Amino acid sequence: MEELGKVIEVTGDKAKVSLKRNAVCARCGACFAASSNEMIAEAKNMVGAKVGEIVRISLEEEKILSASFIVYGFPLIFFVLGYLAGSYLSKFFGLLKASEGLGILSAFIFLSISFYLISLRFGKGKEQAEKFIPIIKEIVRSGEREIN
């Protein structure tokens, strides 16, 4: 996936890039939404882009799919496993009337555990999270002109 954006801040080897929100990005939430039409993404500044320059940022499709699984698939699997575990354990201990309620309760406990595990492995500043940060591939043009 490649997008054009405007560099709004540079800090070390990273830059914050303002992007126009498109249909694919509308519900993702990986970037900070500055407004309904604009989002801010942090990108690796491999080309030395400066504030005000229009740049092309890129993130490989396989990384997008991996991130999607981590954010959506992993918690869903934990949620289902939690429900099954809670339901099974309640039946195992003879609490047949409470099996659905305990299944739901354990599903949410497992869901919380999945989010905690994701934050341990991929939280801000973690080495594993770095591979999901877009890269500035090129400077398209310098200056303060608007992106179409």
Residue pairs with C-beta under 8 A, 6 or more apart in sequence:
1 24
1 58
1 59
1 60
1 61
1 64
2 56
2 57
2 58
2 137
3 19
3 22
3 56
3 57
3 58
4 19
4 54
4 55
4 56
4 57
4 140
4 147
5 17
5 18
5 19
5 20
5 41
5 54
5 55
5 57
5 147
6 17
6 18
6 52
6 53
6 54
6 55
6 147
7 15
7 16
7 17
7 18
7 45
7 49
7 50
7 51
7 52
7 53
7 54
7 55
7 136
8 16
8 17
8 18
8 40
8 51
9 15
9 16
9 51
10 16
10 45
10 49
10 50
10 51
13 44
13 45
13 46
14 42
14 43
14 44
14 45
14 133
15 42
15 43
15 45
15 49
15 55
15 136
16 40
16 41
16 42
16 43
17 40
17 41
17 42
17 43
17 55
17 57
17 134
17 136
18 34
18 38
18 39
18 40
19 25
19 31
19 38
19 39
19 40
19 41
19 57
20 37
20 38
20 147
21 33
21 36
21 37
21 38
21 39
25 31
25 39
30 41
30 67
30 132
31 39
31 40
31 41
32 39
32 40
32 41
33 39
33 40
34 40
41 57
41 134
42 133
42 134
43 55
43 57
43 133
43 134
43 135
43 136
44 133
44 134
44 135
44 136
45 136
46 135
46 136
46 137
47 55
47 136
47 137
47 138
47 139
49 55
49 136
49 139
50 142
52 142
52 143
52 144
53 139
53 140
53 141
53 142
53 143
54 139
54 140
54 141
54 142
54 143
54 145
54 147
55 136
55 137
55 138
55 139
55 140
56 136
56 137
56 138
56 140
57 134
57 135
57 136
57 137
58 134
58 135
58 137
59 132
59 133
59 134
59 135
63 131
63 132
66 132
67 132
70 118
70 122
71 118
74 114
74 117
74 118
75 111
75 114
75 115
75 118
77 114
78 110
78 111
78 113
78 114
79 107
79 108
79 110
79 111
79 114
80 107
81 110
82 103
82 106
82 107
82 108
82 109
82 110
82 111
82 113
83 103
83 104
83 106
83 107
83 110
84 103
85 106
85 110
86 99
86 102
86 103
86 104
86 105
86 106
86 107
86 109
87 99
87 100
87 102
87 103
87 106
89 102
89 106
90 96
90 98
90 99
90 102
90 103
91 99
95 102
121 128
122 128
122 129
122 132
123 129
